[in-house]
Amino acid sequence: MTPKLAVAKHVTYVQELDNKKDSFEYWAGEHLRLNGVYWGLTSVHLLKHPEALDSAQIIEYVMSCQHTNGAFGGHIGHDPHLLYTLSAVQILATLDALDRIDADQIATYVKSLQQPDGSFSGDEYNEIDTRFSYCAVNCLSLLNRLRQPYIDVDRAVEFIHSCKNFDGGYGSVPGAESHSGQIFCCVGALAILGRLELIETDRLGWWLAERQLKNGGLNGRPEKLEDVCYSWWVLSCLSIMDRIHWINRDSLVDFILNAQDTEGGGIADRPGDVSDVFHTLFGVAGLSLLGYPDLEPVDPRYCMPCSVIKRLGIQ
């Protein structure tokens, strides 16, 4: 029998994540600490327990990760990167603390990463990936800086469009195979930029719907295993394109709920595995998109509570 969503257990699980400093996993994930705070904070907000974490303590930690150029590292003393800068802005936006940062300074940092072809690098070492295009667009949108001189929108759109494949999907760079995670980055960015007309909606919707396996779970590309995190990467795109009804809702809900740790809390990548905060967020966010009861609605473009996006005045 499929269990119900163990809300109280998941909230406690997130609360106790910072108390595991004697574990290897805690220190091995140090470079992702700021991302982890975003995953955990967003989880408890979607679970309707925003009071579960100390907002003041979180804000001070986030600010301790900021560099003099405005960007953020994954932990105190770690190099700045666009991935962590987005997480920092998302956290501060969720906690209504964007007044703690200089939006123009951060937007100028983002601008410095856009390349002549419209793509974005993640940091000063110039790795190009559509993930970074999404991070830049999301970050600038939250900061109300999605315009010149902080971004060349037309070139950013052209680069994303150049990554589209024959199957309607998108890869990390032009010519790379379609992958659900990269598809979210491209579709999410185009949605924020108001350029959804560039998407082959039915072709891409069909490719995404085919990611559902017999056990109800979704995979990232053909011939791969199911994974709870694709409950977000796939469903968010289908939601943006109004095609979420193309997958079997009930079987996916069962798959996510069976991946829970109903004793220790948290959600794993698939049933029987060890839970982690990354899959906890994307499992809960997937359930929210599917209309699971008593969850805060999530915005499929930003992976943040709809109430936060509304408060920021974003359409």
ZIJOMO-V718508 format. One line per field, one symbol per residue. phi: phi as a letter, one per 30 degrees, with the letter a starting at -180 (. if undefined). psi: psi as a letter, one per 30 degrees, with the letter a starting at -180 (. if undefined). Layout:
BEGIN
phi: ???
psi: ???
END
This chain:
BEGIN
phi: .dddddedddddeddcddccdccddeddcedcededddddddeddddibdddcddddddddeddcdcddjdbcdaeidddadedddedddddddchbdddbcdddddddeedcdcedjdbcdadcidcadedddeddddddddhbdadcdacdddddededdcdcddjdbcdbejdddbedddeeddddddddibdddddedddedddddddcddjdcccaeicddaedddceddddddechbdddcdddddedddddcdcdccijbcdaejcddaddddddddddddddiddicddcdddchbeeddddddidd
psi: kkllkieeeeeeeeegegghfgleeeefgefgeeeeeeeeeeefefghifffljeeeeeeeefffklfgflklflkflkkleeeeeeeeeeeeeghgfffljeeeeeeeeeffklfgflklfafghkkkfefeeeeeeeeeeghgilkgfkjeeeeeeeeefgklfgfalaelkfklkkeeeeeeeeeeeeefhhfffkieeeeeeeeeffklfgflklflkglllkefffeeeeeeeeeghgfffljeeeeeeeeefgljfefllklelkflkllfefeefeeeeeeeggkkhkkkkkfefhlkeeeeeefgk.
END
